[in-house]
Amino acid sequence: MKAVNFFKELELVEDYWSPRVIGEVNDQYIKVAKLKGALTWHKHDDEDELFYVLRGQLVIEYESDRVVLNEGDFHVVPKGVMHNPVAEDECWIALIETVTTKHTGDVVTDRTKSLEQQLGG
């Protein structure tokens, strides 16, 4: 058993939009990622997705709305809802997602990371 520090784990992340699994609780992965720019419009048909901002600011765009997250804020994207995460400047986040959640949901882009890549650090 050991303590895990979000910030120390994030120092190991080199690429934007490359989530890294750092823990597991029941059927949920705990991930960290550095973000900058926009990811892609996508949805997760069967899974909710929690974004927690550790540093910077993140905007979750929806088709008819947007949610602005500042340091210390979290937001749950409901399953089946189209969304696009956008970080104008570098943003550090923690994610909590079920182990079945695909990185970019129903869309594949050059930024999409497989679960194997996310587990590999």
Residue frames as a rotation matrix with the C-alpha (Angstrom) as fourth column:
MET 1
0.577 0.817 0.000 0.00
0.817 -0.577 0.000 0.00
0.000 0.000 -1.000 0.00
LYS 2
-0.603 -0.783 -0.154 1.21
0.766 -0.622 0.162 3.47
-0.223 -0.021 0.975 -0.83
ALA 3
0.256 0.601 -0.757 0.05
0.222 -0.799 -0.559 7.02
-0.941 -0.025 -0.338 -1.29
VAL 4
-0.196 -0.248 0.949 -0.24
0.980 -0.008 0.201 8.37
-0.043 0.969 0.245 -4.83
ASN 5
-0.217 0.031 -0.976 0.24
0.249 -0.965 -0.086 12.06
-0.944 -0.261 0.201 -5.57
PHE 6
0.700 0.588 0.405 -1.66
0.542 -0.068 -0.838 13.49
-0.465 0.806 -0.367 -8.54
PHE 7
0.845 -0.362 -0.393 0.94
-0.466 -0.860 -0.210 16.20
-0.262 0.361 -0.895 -9.18
LYS 8
-0.180 -0.943 0.279 3.91
-0.591 0.331 0.736 13.82
-0.786 -0.033 -0.617 -9.10
GLU 9
-0.069 0.239 0.968 2.09
0.547 0.821 -0.164 11.49
-0.834 0.519 -0.188 -11.50
LEU 10
0.886 0.461 0.045 1.33
0.308 -0.515 -0.800 14.39
-0.346 0.723 -0.598 -13.82
GLU 11
0.371 -0.837 -0.404 5.02
-0.685 -0.540 0.489 15.33
-0.627 0.095 -0.773 -13.94
LEU 12
-0.455 -0.529 0.717 5.54
0.011 0.801 0.598 11.98
-0.891 0.280 -0.359 -15.71
VAL 13
0.448 0.693 0.565 3.01
0.659 0.171 -0.732 12.83
-0.604 0.701 -0.380 -18.44
GLU 14
-0.582 -0.788 -0.203 4.78
0.369 -0.478 0.798 14.24
-0.725 0.389 0.568 -21.50
ASP 15
-0.915 0.236 0.327 2.08
0.290 -0.177 0.941 14.46
0.280 0.955 0.094 -24.18
TYR 16
-0.640 0.768 0.021 -1.19
-0.697 -0.569 -0.437 16.36
-0.323 -0.294 0.899 -24.18
TRP 17
0.267 0.922 -0.280 -4.38
-0.963 0.264 -0.047 14.32
0.031 0.282 0.959 -24.37
SER 18
-0.175 -0.381 -0.908 -2.61
-0.291 0.901 -0.322 11.13
0.940 0.208 -0.269 -23.25
PRO 19
0.581 0.469 0.666 -4.43
-0.753 -0.002 0.658 9.88
0.310 -0.883 0.352 -20.15
ARG 20
-0.478 -0.771 -0.421 -2.40
-0.370 0.611 -0.700 7.74
0.797 -0.179 -0.577 -17.78
VAL 21
0.632 0.696 -0.342 -4.02
-0.024 0.459 0.888 5.23
0.775 -0.553 0.306 -15.41
ILE 22
-0.408 -0.796 0.448 -2.67
-0.499 -0.217 -0.839 5.74
0.765 -0.566 -0.309 -11.88
GLY 23
-0.865 0.145 0.481 -5.15
-0.393 0.400 -0.828 3.73
-0.313 -0.905 -0.289 -9.83
GLU 24
-0.537 0.736 -0.412 -8.31
-0.095 0.433 0.897 1.66
0.838 0.520 -0.162 -9.75
VAL 25
-0.775 0.442 0.453 -11.34
-0.517 -0.031 -0.855 1.69
-0.364 -0.897 0.253 -7.47
ASN 26
0.071 0.787 0.613 -13.75
-0.047 0.616 -0.786 -1.19
-0.996 0.027 0.081 -8.06
ASP 27
0.192 0.048 0.980 -14.60
0.891 0.410 -0.195 -0.90
-0.411 0.911 0.036 -11.76
GLN 28
0.992 0.128 0.001 -13.29
0.121 -0.936 -0.330 2.66
-0.042 0.328 -0.944 -12.13
TYR 29
0.079 -0.987 0.141 -9.89
0.949 0.031 -0.314 3.84
0.306 0.158 0.939 -13.36
ILE 30
0.757 -0.062 -0.650 -8.32
0.219 -0.914 0.343 6.94
-0.615 -0.402 -0.678 -11.89
LYS 31
0.279 -0.614 0.739 -6.37
0.951 0.068 -0.302 8.73
0.135 0.786 0.603 -14.61
VAL 32
0.224 -0.248 -0.943 -4.33
0.202 -0.934 0.293 11.90
-0.954 -0.256 -0.159 -14.98
ALA 33
0.208 -0.173 0.963 -3.75
0.978 0.041 -0.204 13.91
-0.004 0.984 0.178 -18.14
LYS 34
-0.488 -0.325 -0.810 -2.35
0.205 -0.945 0.255 17.18
-0.848 -0.042 0.528 -19.40
LEU 35
0.273 0.694 0.667 -4.57
0.899 0.062 -0.433 18.99
-0.341 0.718 -0.607 -21.86
LYS 36
-0.419 -0.264 -0.869 -4.07
-0.043 -0.950 0.310 21.83
-0.907 0.168 0.386 -24.31
GLY 37
-0.856 0.235 -0.461 -6.29
-0.504 -0.180 0.845 22.77
0.115 0.955 0.273 -27.24
ALA 38
0.172 0.978 0.117 -9.42
-0.967 0.191 -0.170 20.81
-0.189 -0.083 0.978 -28.16
LEU 39
-0.510 -0.276 0.815 -9.80
-0.226 0.957 0.183 17.03
-0.830 -0.091 -0.550 -28.12
THR 40
-0.927 0.338 -0.160 -12.73
-0.114 0.154 0.981 16.11
0.356 0.928 -0.105 -30.40
TRP 41
-0.141 0.953 0.270 -16.50
-0.990 -0.141 -0.017 15.96
0.022 -0.269 0.963 -30.28
HIS 42
-0.647 -0.060 -0.760 -17.49
-0.157 0.986 0.056 12.52
0.746 0.156 -0.647 -28.98
LYS 43
0.245 0.696 0.675 -19.69
-0.926 -0.038 0.375 10.64
0.286 -0.717 0.635 -26.54
HIS 44
-0.919 -0.393 -0.011 -19.54
-0.359 0.850 -0.386 7.57
0.161 -0.351 -0.922 -24.35
ASP 45
-0.274 0.914 -0.299 -22.76
-0.374 0.185 0.909 5.62
0.886 0.361 0.291 -24.88
ASP 46
0.455 0.506 -0.733 -22.65
0.294 0.692 0.660 3.64
0.840 -0.516 0.167 -21.63
GLU 47
-0.031 -0.587 -0.809 -20.35
0.986 0.117 -0.122 5.51
0.167 -0.801 0.574 -19.24
ASP 48
0.988 0.155 0.019 -20.35
0.143 -0.945 0.293 8.75
0.063 -0.287 -0.956 -17.29
GLU 49
0.125 -0.984 0.129 -17.00
0.787 0.020 -0.616 10.57
0.604 0.179 0.777 -17.13
LEU 50
0.866 0.145 -0.479 -15.70
0.454 -0.629 0.631 12.73
-0.210 -0.764 -0.610 -14.26
PHE 51
0.144 -0.800 0.582 -13.25
0.540 -0.430 -0.724 15.57
0.829 0.419 0.370 -14.96
TYR 52
0.809 0.001 -0.587 -11.46
0.539 -0.399 0.742 17.15
-0.234 -0.917 -0.324 -11.97
VAL 53
0.615 -0.579 0.535 -9.22
0.154 -0.578 -0.802 20.17
0.773 0.576 -0.266 -12.65
LEU 54
0.509 -0.565 -0.649 -5.99
0.848 0.202 0.490 20.22
-0.146 -0.800 0.582 -10.66
ARG 55
-0.359 -0.653 -0.668 -4.30
0.358 -0.757 0.547 23.11
-0.862 -0.043 0.505 -12.50
GLY 56
-0.997 -0.071 0.015 -5.53
0.045 -0.445 0.894 25.58
-0.057 0.893 0.447 -15.11
GLN 57
-0.249 0.952 -0.180 -8.96
-0.599 -0.297 -0.744 25.82
-0.761 -0.077 0.644 -16.69
LEU 58
-0.944 0.051 0.326 -11.01
0.256 0.735 0.628 23.40
-0.207 0.676 -0.707 -18.77
VAL 59
-0.338 0.882 -0.329 -14.15
-0.853 -0.435 -0.289 24.03
-0.398 0.183 0.899 -20.79
ILE 60
-0.723 0.269 0.636 -16.49
0.385 0.921 0.048 21.15
-0.573 0.280 -0.770 -21.53
GLU 61
-0.700 0.483 -0.526 -18.40
-0.701 -0.607 0.374 22.12
-0.139 0.630 0.764 -24.66
TYR 62
-0.421 0.685 0.595 -21.84
0.399 0.729 -0.557 20.67
-0.815 0.003 -0.580 -25.24
GLU 63
-0.496 0.250 0.832 -23.97
0.857 -0.015 0.516 21.05
0.141 0.968 -0.206 -28.34
SER 64
0.264 0.674 0.690 -26.08
0.462 -0.716 0.523 23.78
0.847 0.181 -0.500 -26.71
ASP 65
0.984 0.029 0.177 -24.08
-0.142 -0.474 0.869 24.73
0.109 -0.880 -0.462 -23.59
ARG 66
0.098 -0.974 -0.204 -20.65
0.102 0.214 -0.971 24.78
0.990 0.074 0.121 -21.99
VAL 67
0.965 0.091 -0.248 -19.27
0.246 0.027 0.969 24.25
0.095 -0.996 0.003 -18.49
VAL 68
0.296 -0.888 0.351 -16.17
-0.355 -0.443 -0.823 26.13
0.887 0.119 -0.446 -17.33
LEU 69
0.867 -0.101 -0.488 -14.03
0.450 0.582 0.678 24.31
0.216 -0.807 0.550 -14.77
ASN 70
0.426 -0.750 0.505 -11.36
-0.625 -0.648 -0.435 26.08
0.654 -0.131 -0.745 -12.73
GLU 71
-0.589 -0.739 -0.326 -8.81
-0.230 0.540 -0.810 24.61
0.775 -0.402 -0.488 -10.32
GLY 72
-0.933 0.191 0.306 -10.57
-0.256 0.247 -0.935 22.49
-0.254 -0.950 -0.182 -7.74
ASP 73
-0.015 0.979 -0.204 -13.76
-0.908 -0.099 -0.407 22.08
-0.419 0.179 0.890 -9.82
PHE 74
-0.896 -0.164 0.412 -15.14
0.033 0.902 0.430 18.81
-0.442 0.399 -0.803 -11.10
HIS 75
-0.101 0.861 -0.499 -17.88
-0.929 -0.261 -0.263 17.97
-0.357 0.437 0.826 -13.57
VAL 76
-0.472 0.049 0.880 -19.55
0.110 0.994 0.003 14.74
-0.875 0.098 -0.475 -14.63
VAL 77
-0.580 0.284 -0.763 -20.31
-0.814 -0.215 0.539 14.32
-0.011 0.934 0.356 -18.33
PRO 78
0.137 0.721 0.680 -23.40
-0.588 0.611 -0.530 12.11
-0.797 -0.327 0.507 -18.55
LYS 79
-0.619 -0.319 0.717 -23.29
0.252 0.784 0.567 8.99
-0.744 0.532 -0.405 -20.67
GLY 80
-0.054 0.588 0.807 -24.55
0.951 0.276 -0.138 9.37
-0.304 0.760 -0.575 -24.21
VAL 81
0.812 0.359 -0.461 -24.01
0.284 -0.932 -0.226 13.16
-0.510 0.052 -0.858 -24.32
MET 82
0.457 -0.644 0.614 -21.88
0.733 -0.119 -0.670 14.72
0.505 0.756 0.417 -27.07
HIS 83
0.906 -0.239 -0.349 -19.06
0.078 -0.716 0.694 16.81
-0.416 -0.656 -0.630 -25.61
ASN 84
0.508 -0.803 0.312 -15.69
0.494 -0.025 -0.869 18.31
0.706 0.595 0.384 -26.45
PRO 85
0.635 -0.370 -0.677 -13.09
0.616 -0.287 0.734 19.14
-0.466 -0.884 0.046 -23.76
VAL 86
0.504 -0.459 0.732 -11.11
0.469 -0.566 -0.678 22.31
0.725 0.685 -0.070 -24.55
ALA 87
0.528 -0.442 -0.725 -8.18
0.662 -0.321 0.678 23.84
-0.532 -0.837 0.123 -22.67
GLU 88
0.974 -0.155 0.165 -6.94
-0.010 -0.758 -0.652 27.16
0.226 0.634 -0.740 -24.05
ASP 89
0.108 -0.956 0.272 -3.77
-0.900 -0.210 -0.382 26.91
0.422 -0.203 -0.883 -21.94
GLU 90
-0.563 -0.382 -0.733 -2.15
-0.114 0.914 -0.389 23.86
0.818 -0.135 -0.558 -20.37
CYS 91
0.231 0.715 0.660 -4.51
-0.921 -0.058 0.385 22.19
0.313 -0.697 0.645 -17.92
TRP 92
-0.851 -0.467 -0.239 -3.85
-0.334 0.833 -0.440 19.28
0.405 -0.295 -0.866 -15.53
ILE 93
0.120 0.973 0.196 -6.76
-0.921 0.036 0.388 16.99
0.371 -0.227 0.901 -14.74
ALA 94
-0.873 -0.105 0.477 -7.74
-0.273 0.915 -0.299 13.81
-0.405 -0.391 -0.827 -12.98
LEU 95
-0.262 0.785 -0.561 -10.36
-0.807 0.140 0.573 11.59
0.529 0.603 0.597 -14.60
ILE 96
-0.652 0.167 0.740 -12.54
-0.357 0.793 -0.493 8.91
-0.669 -0.586 -0.457 -13.10
GLU 97
-0.051 0.561 -0.826 -14.00
-0.985 0.108 0.134 6.55
0.164 0.821 0.547 -15.67
THR 98
0.715 0.300 0.632 -15.25
-0.405 0.914 0.024 2.99
-0.570 -0.273 0.775 -15.76
VAL 99
-0.226 -0.903 0.366 -12.68
-0.182 0.408 0.894 0.51
-0.957 0.135 -0.257 -17.01
THR 100
-0.005 0.307 0.952 -14.71
0.827 0.537 -0.169 0.11
-0.563 0.786 -0.257 -20.23
THR 101
0.733 0.358 -0.578 -14.54
0.086 -0.892 -0.443 3.80
-0.675 0.275 -0.685 -21.23
LYS 102
0.243 -0.622 0.744 -12.84
0.970 0.152 -0.190 4.38
0.005 0.768 0.641 -24.56
HIS 103
-0.558 -0.639 -0.530 -10.67
0.681 -0.717 0.148 7.51
-0.474 -0.278 0.835 -24.70
THR 104
-0.877 0.253 -0.409 -12.58
-0.402 -0.852 0.335 9.31
-0.264 0.458 0.849 -27.44
GLY 105
-0.163 0.930 0.328 -15.74
-0.400 0.241 -0.884 7.23
-0.902 -0.276 0.333 -27.18
ASP 106
0.509 0.566 0.648 -17.43
0.348 0.553 -0.757 6.65
-0.787 0.611 0.085 -30.51
VAL 107
0.957 -0.241 -0.162 -14.79
-0.272 -0.550 -0.789 8.59
0.101 0.800 -0.592 -32.51
VAL 108
0.475 -0.875 0.093 -11.22
0.721 0.448 0.529 7.68
-0.504 -0.185 0.843 -33.44
THR 109
0.964 -0.266 0.016 -8.68
-0.217 -0.817 -0.535 10.44
0.155 0.512 -0.845 -34.18
ASP 110
0.243 -0.954 -0.174 -4.91
0.136 0.211 -0.968 10.76
0.960 0.211 0.181 -34.21
ARG 111
-0.353 -0.336 0.873 -5.17
-0.750 -0.456 -0.479 11.73
0.560 -0.824 -0.091 -30.51
THR 112
0.707 0.707 0.035 -7.09
-0.603 0.575 0.553 8.61
0.371 -0.412 0.832 -29.49
LYS 113
-0.490 -0.840 0.234 -5.21
-0.832 0.370 -0.414 6.47
0.261 -0.397 -0.880 -26.96
SER 114
0.095 0.468 -0.879 -5.95
-0.115 0.882 0.457 2.80
0.989 0.057 0.137 -26.47
LEU 115
0.915 0.258 0.308 -6.45
-0.338 0.078 0.938 1.41
0.218 -0.963 0.159 -22.99
GLU 116
0.647 -0.748 -0.147 -3.12
0.759 0.650 0.030 -0.39
0.074 -0.131 0.989 -23.33
GLN 117
-0.136 -0.693 0.708 -1.40
0.485 -0.670 -0.562 2.96
0.864 0.266 0.427 -23.98
GLN 118
0.354 0.353 0.866 -3.13
-0.498 -0.713 0.494 4.51
0.792 -0.606 -0.076 -20.97
LEU 119
1.000 0.016 0.019 -2.10
-0.025 0.592 0.805 1.62
0.001 -0.806 0.592 -18.71
GLY 120
0.502 -0.863 0.046 1.47
0.795 0.440 -0.418 1.65
0.340 0.246 0.907 -20.01
GLY 121
0.404 -0.357 -0.842 2.23
0.532 -0.658 0.534 5.11
-0.744 -0.664 -0.076 -18.67
